[in-house]
Amino acid sequence: MAPLTPLFVAGAALAWLSVYGYLLLLAALRRPRPERRADDALPRITVLMATLDEAARIDAKLADLARTDYPADKLRLLVVDGRSTDGTLERLEAARAAGAMPLEVLRVPQARSKLDQLRAGFAAVDDELVVTTDADAQLDPGCIRAVVELLLADPHTAVAGARIRPVSELLDERIYWWFLNTLWWLEDE
């Protein structure tokens, strides 16, 4: 055996642990998930969504939100629009008129950015908990409930997020998001 072989093995082990050891440590230290709460124990929340020229995807997003398992009587959807000109507002008004879900539209014509829209939306919210989403994001049906339950389980937690699954043909992007999601999940656990 060459004299450098033990050094190579030690270096390779150190490199492997520096990449994967952190993940293994987080996996070993994770806490159990909180128990699922009964519907009547969940608070009223607002789902806040900023839009700008989202006519092509707004119907799919509203259908996505309608699939949530969060109690409909405790969920308010506030859409903050920042000067859409492509028919987004008309689609939102049609959805509101159809009464599929409680939907409010706040127009912010002076908004210069998504941040301005979110500020206006947060100023219009009375609920203690707010879940934000984008028009191009697709949520699992249990996502909103799981985020709310995580926030309720620990009074020191102020922000919670969900797993990101890009709709992409690029393998590199899917691997990147899988790794980040796993890392964030383990850090949370």
C-alpha positions in Angstrom: 0.0 0.0 0.0 1.4 3.4 -1.0 2.2 5.7 1.8 -0.3 8.3 0.5 -3.3 6.0 0.4 -4.3 6.6 4.0 -4.1 10.4 3.4 -6.2 10.0 0.3 -8.8 8.0 2.1 -8.9 10.5 5.0 -9.2 13.4 2.6 -12.0 11.7 0.7 -13.8 10.8 3.9 -13.5 14.4 5.1 -14.8 15.7 1.7 -17.7 13.3 1.8 -18.6 14.3 5.4 -18.4 18.0 4.6 -21.0 17.6 1.9 -23.2 14.8 3.3 -22.4 14.8 7.0 -24.4 17.9 7.7 -27.4 16.3 6.1 -26.9 13.1 8.1 -26.6 15.1 11.3 -29.8 17.0 10.6 -31.6 13.8 9.8 -30.5 12.3 13.1 -31.6 15.4 15.1 -35.1 15.9 13.5 -38.2 16.3 15.6 -41.5 14.6 15.1 -44.2 16.5 13.1 -47.0 18.1 15.1 -50.3 16.2 15.1 -52.9 17.3 12.6 -55.4 19.7 14.1 -59.2 19.4 13.8 -60.7 21.9 11.4 -62.4 23.9 14.2 -58.9 24.3 15.9 -57.5 26.1 12.9 -57.4 29.9 12.7 -58.8 32.1 10.0 -56.0 32.9 7.5 -55.5 35.0 4.4 -53.9 33.6 1.3 -52.2 36.6 -0.4 -51.3 36.5 -4.1 -49.8 39.3 -6.1 -50.6 39.3 -9.8 -49.5 41.2 -12.9 -50.7 40.1 -16.3 -51.4 36.5 -15.2 -54.5 35.8 -17.4 -52.8 32.7 -18.9 -52.5 31.0 -15.6 -54.9 32.6 -13.1 -57.7 30.1 -13.8 -55.4 27.2 -13.1 -54.1 28.9 -9.9 -57.7 29.5 -8.6 -58.4 25.8 -9.3 -55.2 24.9 -7.4 -56.3 26.9 -4.4 -59.8 25.4 -4.5 -58.2 22.0 -4.0 -56.7 22.9 -0.6 -57.8 20.9 2.4 -57.9 24.0 4.6 -61.4 24.7 5.8 -63.1 27.0 3.3 -64.9 29.0 6.0 -61.5 29.9 7.5 -59.7 30.9 4.3 -59.8 34.3 2.6 -58.1 34.8 -0.8 -56.8 38.3 -1.4 -55.5 38.9 -4.9 -53.4 42.1 -5.2 -53.2 43.2 -8.7 -50.6 45.7 -9.9 -52.0 47.2 -13.2 -52.8 44.0 -15.2 -53.8 44.8 -18.8 -54.2 41.3 -20.2 -57.6 40.3 -18.8 -56.4 39.0 -15.4 -58.9 41.3 -13.6 -61.8 40.2 -15.8 -61.0 36.5 -15.1 -60.8 37.2 -11.3 -64.1 39.1 -11.4 -65.7 36.2 -13.3 -64.3 33.7 -10.7 -65.6 35.9 -7.9 -69.1 36.2 -9.5 -69.2 32.4 -9.9 -68.7 32.1 -6.1 -66.3 29.1 -6.3 -64.3 30.5 -3.4 -64.2 33.6 -1.2 -62.1 36.0 -3.4 -61.3 39.6 -2.9 -59.4 41.7 -5.4 -57.3 44.7 -4.4 -56.2 46.9 -7.2 -52.9 48.7 -6.6 -52.4 50.9 -9.8 -49.5 52.8 -8.3 -47.5 49.5 -7.6 -44.1 49.6 -9.2 -43.0 46.2 -8.1 -44.3 43.0 -6.4 -43.0 44.3 -3.1 -45.4 47.3 -3.4 -48.3 44.9 -4.1 -47.4 42.7 -1.1 -47.1 45.7 1.2 -50.6 46.9 0.1 -51.9 43.3 0.6 -50.4 42.9 4.1 -51.8 46.3 5.1 -55.3 45.1 4.1 -55.1 41.9 6.2 -56.6 41.5 9.6 -55.8 37.8 10.1 -52.9 36.7 12.3 -51.5 34.3 9.7 -50.9 35.0 6.0 -49.8 32.5 3.4 -48.4 34.0 0.2 -48.3 32.2 -3.1 -47.6 33.1 -6.8 -49.9 32.6 -9.7 -47.4 30.2 -11.3 -47.0 28.1 -8.1 -48.8 24.8 -7.7 -49.5 23.7 -4.2 -50.2 20.3 -2.8 -53.7 20.1 -1.4 -52.3 19.8 2.2 -49.7 22.5 1.8 -51.5 25.5 3.3 -52.7 23.4 6.3 -49.2 22.0 6.9 -47.6 25.5 6.9 -50.3 26.8 9.3 -49.9 23.8 11.6 -46.1 24.3 11.7 -46.5 27.9 12.6 -49.0 27.1 15.3 -46.8 24.3 16.8 -44.0 26.6 17.6 -44.6 30.2 18.8 -41.0 31.1 18.0 -41.5 30.3 14.3 -42.4 33.3 12.2 -41.9 32.0 8.7 -42.5 28.6 7.1 -42.2 27.5 3.5 -43.1 24.7 1.2 -41.2 22.4 -1.0 -40.5 23.8 -4.4 -40.9 21.5 -7.4 -40.0 23.3 -10.6 -41.9 22.4 -13.8 -38.7 22.2 -15.8 -37.2 19.9 -18.4 -33.7 20.6 -17.1 -32.4 17.8 -14.9 -29.8 20.1 -13.3 -32.6 22.5 -12.1 -34.7 19.6 -10.7 -31.6 18.2 -8.9 -30.7 21.6 -7.5 -34.2 22.2 -6.1 -34.4 18.6 -4.7 -31.1 19.2 -2.9 -32.2 22.6 -1.5 -35.7 21.3 -0.5 -34.1 18.4 1.3 -31.6 20.6 3.1 -34.3 23.1 4.1 -36.6 20.3 5.3 -33.9 18.7 7.4 -32.9 22.1 8.9 -36.5 22.6 9.8 -36.9 19.2 11.3 
